[in-house]
Amino acid sequence: MASKKKTEFEAPRLDEPDPQGLDDSAAEELGSRESHDAERFTGGDLTEYDLEGSRFSECVFEQLTLTGARLRGSRFTESVLVESFAPELKASRTYWRAVRFDRPRWGSAELFDSELESVRISGGKIDYLNLRSSKLTDVVIENCSITELDLGGVSATRVALLDCRIGTLDVTGARLSSVDLRGATFDRIDGVDDLGGAVIDDLQLQLLAPILAARIGVLVR
C-alpha cells in the first residue's frame, strides 16, 4: 500500500529591513509616480495626498498621517513604517517586499489585490484589514488587535498570526499553505471550508466544532 504523503509545515522566512545612511526629507513634498531611495520621512501629514504609482526603497516613515492618501499601485521595498495613522488607508494593488510596519493605527485599510512578501506587522490596532485577493508570502502579523481580517480569495504561503486578537477572520475562497493561526484568538471564522493548509490549536478547534459538525449533518446536544 502506498504511504500517504505527509504535509510539511513551514514557518515564515523574513528578510528584516535595515535602512542605513538615510537623508531626511519632507513628507509633504511627496507626489505621485516618484522614486525615492534611502530617505527618512518624519511626522508629516499626507491626508488626501496622491502617491499613486510611487516607488520607495530602503526608506523609513515615522509617525505619518496617511488619512485618505492614495497609494494605489505603489511599491515599497526594504522599508520601515513606524506608528502610521490612517482612519482610511487606500493602498490597493500595492507591492511590499522586506517591509516592517511597527504599531500601525488604521481604521479601514484597503490592501486588496496587493502582494506582500517578507512583511511583518508588529503591534498596533486595525479595525478592518482588507487583503482580499492578495498574494501573501512569508508574512507575520504579531501582537495586533484586528476587528476584521479579510483574507477572502488570497493566496497565502508561510503566514503566521502571533499573539493577535482577531474579531472576525474571513478565509472564503482562500488558498492556504503553511498558515499558522495558533497564536491568535477569534470570535468568528467565515469560510471554514477553505481552511485547508492552515494550522490551528485545540481551543480554536472547539470554536470550529459546531460549524464543522453542521457541515456533515451531526447534531451536537
N, C-alpha and C positions, 0 to 999 in steps of 0.2 A: 504494500500500500504506500502510495506517495505521501510524504510528510507535508503537513500544511506549513506554508511559508509564514514565518514569524514577522510581524510588523515591528520595525525598529523605530524607536522614538529618538528624535534628535533635538537638542536644545538650540536656541538661537545663537548665531555666531556674529558677534558685533565688532565692527571696527569703530572704536571710540574716537570722535573728533577731538583734535587738539590744535586749534589755530594758533599760530605764532607770528610775531613780528607784524602786528596789526597797526594800520593807520586809523586814527579817529576821524569819522566822517559824520556829517549832519544827516539824520534820517529824513528830515523834511525836504531835502534836495533830491530824494529818490524819485524816479519816474518809471514809466513802462518800457519794457524791452531794452533794458540796460544790463551791462555786465559789471560785476563787482567782485574783486578778489582781495582777500586778506585785509578786510576793513572791519571796524568796530562801530556799531551804531547804538547810542545810549539815550534812553529817556525821551524818545521822540513820539509825537502824536501823528499817526498816519491814518486818522479817521477819513474814510472815503477816498483814500489815495488810489490811483490807478497804477498798479505794479504788475500788470499782466505781462507774461512773456519774459520776465526778467530772469537773470541768472546770477546766483550768489555762490561763491566758492571760498572756503576757509574764512568765513565771516562769523562775527559774534553780534547778536542782537540782545540788548539788555533793557528790560522794562519798557518795551514798546507798546503803545496802544494801537491796535490793528482793527478797530471797530469799523466794519464795513469795507475795509481795504480789499481791493480786487487783486487777488494773486493768481487767478486762473492761468494755467499753462506755465507757471514759473518753475525754476529748477534751483534746488538747494543741495549743495554737496559739502561734506566735511565742515559743517557749521553748527553753532550752538545758539539756541534761543532761550533766554532766561527771563522768567516771570512775564511772559507776554500776556496782554489783556485784550479780550475781544468778546463783547456780547454777541457779535455776529462775525464769523470768520469765513470769508469767501475764497476758498482755496481748492476748488475742483480742478481735476486734471493736472495736478502739480506732481513734481518728481522730487523725492527726498532720498539721499543716499549718505550714510555715515553722518546722521544728524541727531542731536540730542535736544529735547525740549525739557527744561527744568521749571517745575512749578507753574505750568500754564493755568490761566483762569479764563476759560472760554464758555460762552453760552452755547450757541449753535455753531458748531464747527463743521463746515461743509467741505469735506475732503473726498467726496465721491469721485470715482473714475481716476484715482491717483495711483502712484506707485511709490511704495515705501520699502527701502532696502537698507538694512542695518540701521534701524531707528530705535531710539529709546525715548519714551515719555515718562518722566520721573516726577512724582508728586503732583499737586495741583487738584483743581476741581473743574469738571467739564459737565455741562448739562446734557448736551447731545453731541456725540461724536459720530458723524456720518461718514463711514468708509465704504459705503455700498459700491459694489462692482470694482473695487480697487484690487491691486496686486500687492500683497504683503509678504516680504521675505526677510527673515531674521529681524523680528520686531519684538521689543519688550515694553510692556506698559506696567509700571510699578508704582505702588503707594499712591494710587489715584482714586478719587471718588468720581464716578461717572453715572449720571442718572439713566442715560440710554446709550448703549453702544450698538451701532447698526453695522453688522458685518454681512448683511444680505448680499449674496452674489459674489462675495470676494473669493479670490484665490489666495490662500494663506499657507505658508510653509515656514516652519520653525518660528512660531509665535508663542509668547508666554505672557500671562497676566499674573503679576506677583503682588500680593498684599493689596488687592484692589477691592473696592466696594462698588458693585455694579447693580443698578436698579433692574433694567431690562436689557437682556442680550438677545439680539436677533441674528440668527445664522441661516435664515431661509435661503436656500439655493446656493449656499457656500460650498466651496471645495477646500477641505481642510487636510493638512498633513503636518503631524507633529505640532499640534496646537495645544498648549498646556493651560488648562483652565483651573488647575488645582489651587492656585494661590488667590482665587477670587471668591467672593460671596455674591449671590444673585437673589433677587426677589422673583424673577421670572425669566424663562428662556423660551423664545419663539423659534420655530424651525428645528425642533429636536430631531426630525427625520434626517437632517443634514449634518448631524454632529459626528458622523464618521470621520475618523482621523484626529479627533480630539481626545485628550486625557482628562478624566475627572476623578474626584476622590469619593469616598463613601458618603459623606454628607451631601454632596451635590447629587449623587445617585438617588438619595432619598427625596430630594426635591423633584427629580425627574420621574420617579417611580410611578406616580398616579397617571402621568401623561403617557408613559410607555405602556402601562397596563391597559389603558383605554385604547391604544393603537391596536393591540392584539385581542381585544374583547374580554379582558379579565376584569372581574368585579373585585374591588378591594373594600371589605366591610369590617 
